[in-house]
Amino acid sequence: MNKMNIRRIIREEIEGITHQWVKATTGSNDLRVIVKKGDTPVGVSTIARFGDSVYNVSGEDIQHTIMGLSVPPKHQGKGYGNILMDLTIEKARELTDKLYLIVSETNEKAINLYKKKGFKDMGPHPKYTRNRVMVLDL
Ligand SMILES: CC(C)(COP(=O)(O)OP(=O)(O)OC[C@H]1O[C@@H](n2cnc3c(N)ncnc32)[C@H](O)[C@@H]1OP(=O)(O)O)[C@@H](O)C(=O)NCCC(=O)NCCS
């Protein structure tokens, strides 16, 4: 298999997964937050609103959840993650009084950022046990 084919397959897989994931977990109530430096996006996150049946952790219905928060690698470590989180939290306040997120237990950078913003660890996700569920009271 040549490099072009490999790239095409990887791209299709990523688009497929992304599409399914987005379709399964996000809807028209979602809010996208984008931080730009000039015209260049340097950070993006989505506040998604799950239905009651999708997630129920520790007896709590997970409703407004941060999804896909990210800063492109070449812009990381310059404070954009901080700005992105502050804006995401500010926007979430208009929608809810509890903001959730799910993060891999090995994602030290993100966990540090979330703790710094006041998110509390609710423990491992009941299904995806290598992920932590975190919540912020707004
Ligand atoms: C997590 C992420 C958004 C942070 O963005 P960033 O722009 O690099 O973050 P900032 O430079 O604004 O730093 C914000 C905080 O993140 C944490 N952090 C950032 N880089 C870190 C590092 N190398 N090691 C440990 N903690 C780090 C710190 O708490 C930092 O606060 P501080 O500067 O007061 O110490 C970014 O690394 C990213 O996009 N990662 C890949 C995608 C991802 O994992 N998203 C989270 C999915 S749940």
The ligand as an SDF file (V2000), in Angstrom:
LIG
                    3D

 48 50  0  0  0  0  0  0  0  0999 V2000
   -4.5730   20.8660   27.3980 C   0  0  0  0  0  0  0  0  0  0  0  0
   -4.3110   22.0210   26.4300 C   0  0  0  0  0  0  0  0  0  0  0  0
   -5.6360   22.5570   25.9090 C   0  0  0  0  0  0  0  0  0  0  0  0
   -3.5830   23.1490   27.2030 C   0  0  0  0  0  0  0  0  0  0  0  0
   -3.4170   24.2600   26.3110 O   0  0  0  0  0  0  0  0  0  0  0  0
   -2.1500   25.2190   26.3820 P   0  0  0  0  0  0  0  0  0  0  0  0
   -2.4150   26.3870   25.5080 O   0  0  0  0  0  0  0  0  0  0  0  0
   -0.9270   24.4590   26.1400 O   0  0  0  0  0  0  0  0  0  0  0  0
   -2.2190   25.6530   27.9300 O   0  0  0  0  0  0  0  0  0  0  0  0
   -1.6320   26.9780   28.5940 P   0  0  0  0  0  0  0  0  0  0  0  0
   -0.3090   27.3110   28.0470 O   0  0  0  0  0  0  0  0  0  0  0  0
   -2.6890   28.0320   28.5740 O   0  0  0  0  0  0  0  0  0  0  0  0
   -1.4530   26.4650   30.1150 O   0  0  0  0  0  0  0  0  0  0  0  0
   -2.6110   26.3570   30.9120 C   0  0  0  0  0  0  0  0  0  0  0  0
   -2.3890   25.3550   32.0370 C   0  0  0  0  0  0  0  0  0  0  0  0
   -2.3170   24.0280   31.4940 O   0  0  0  0  0  0  0  0  0  0  0  0
   -1.4220   23.2510   32.2980 C   0  0  0  0  0  0  0  0  0  0  0  0
   -0.2620   22.9030   31.4710 N   0  0  0  0  0  0  0  0  0  0  0  0
    0.0730   23.4250   30.2640 C   0  0  0  0  0  0  0  0  0  0  0  0
    1.2040   22.8600   29.7890 N   0  0  0  0  0  0  0  0  0  0  0  0
    1.5930   21.9600   30.7320 C   0  0  0  0  0  0  0  0  0  0  0  0
    2.6640   21.0420   30.8220 C   0  0  0  0  0  0  0  0  0  0  0  0
    3.5920   20.9470   29.8570 N   0  0  0  0  0  0  0  0  0  0  0  0
    2.7490   20.2260   31.9060 N   0  0  0  0  0  0  0  0  0  0  0  0
    1.8220   20.2950   32.8980 C   0  0  0  0  0  0  0  0  0  0  0  0
    0.7510   21.1440   32.8620 N   0  0  0  0  0  0  0  0  0  0  0  0
    0.6540   21.9660   31.7960 C   0  0  0  0  0  0  0  0  0  0  0  0
   -0.9850   24.1460   33.4530 C   0  0  0  0  0  0  0  0  0  0  0  0
   -1.9250   24.0010   34.5040 O   0  0  0  0  0  0  0  0  0  0  0  0
   -1.1160   25.5250   32.8180 C   0  0  0  0  0  0  0  0  0  0  0  0
   -1.2630   26.5480   33.7770 O   0  0  0  0  0  0  0  0  0  0  0  0
    0.0460   27.3610   34.2690 P   0  0  0  0  0  0  0  0  0  0  0  0
    0.6130   27.9970   33.0420 O   0  0  0  0  0  0  0  0  0  0  0  0
   -0.4850   28.3480   35.2320 O   0  0  0  0  0  0  0  0  0  0  0  0
    0.9740   26.3440   34.8670 O   0  0  0  0  0  0  0  0  0  0  0  0
   -3.3900   21.5900   25.2620 C   0  0  0  0  0  0  0  0  0  0  0  0
   -2.2370   20.9780   25.7970 O   0  0  0  0  0  0  0  0  0  0  0  0
   -4.0310   20.6430   24.2550 C   0  0  0  0  0  0  0  0  0  0  0  0
   -4.7260   21.0650   23.3410 O   0  0  0  0  0  0  0  0  0  0  0  0
   -3.7520   19.3520   24.4050 N   0  0  0  0  0  0  0  0  0  0  0  0
   -4.2000   18.3570   23.4220 C   0  0  0  0  0  0  0  0  0  0  0  0
   -5.6990   18.1860   23.4140 C   0  0  0  0  0  0  0  0  0  0  0  0
   -6.2070   17.7390   24.7610 C   0  0  0  0  0  0  0  0  0  0  0  0
   -5.6230   16.8800   25.4240 O   0  0  0  0  0  0  0  0  0  0  0  0
   -7.3580   18.3250   25.1580 N   0  0  0  0  0  0  0  0  0  0  0  0
   -8.0260   17.9780   26.3880 C   0  0  0  0  0  0  0  0  0  0  0  0
   -9.0030   16.8910   26.1170 C   0  0  0  0  0  0  0  0  0  0  0  0
   -9.9480   16.4480   27.5580 S   0  0  0  0  0  0  0  0  0  0  0  0
  1  2  1  0
  2  3  1  0
  2  4  1  0
  2 36  1  0
  4  5  1  0
  5  6  1  0
  6  7  2  0
  6  8  1  0
  6  9  1  0
  9 10  1  0
 10 11  2  0
 10 12  1  0
 10 13  1  0
 13 14  1  0
 14 15  1  0
 15 16  1  0
 15 30  1  0
 16 17  1  0
 17 18  1  0
 17 28  1  0
 18 19  1  0
 18 27  1  0
 19 20  2  0
 20 21  1  0
 21 22  1  0
 21 27  2  0
 22 23  1  0
 22 24  2  0
 24 25  1  0
 25 26  2  0
 26 27  1  0
 28 29  1  0
 28 30  1  0
 30 31  1  0
 31 32  1  0
 32 33  2  0
 32 34  1  0
 32 35  1  0
 36 37  1  0
 36 38  1  0
 38 39  2  0
 38 40  1  0
 40 41  1  0
 41 42  1  0
 42 43  1  0
 43 44  2  0
 43 45  1  0
 45 46  1  0
 46 47  1  0
 47 48  1  0
M  END
$$$$
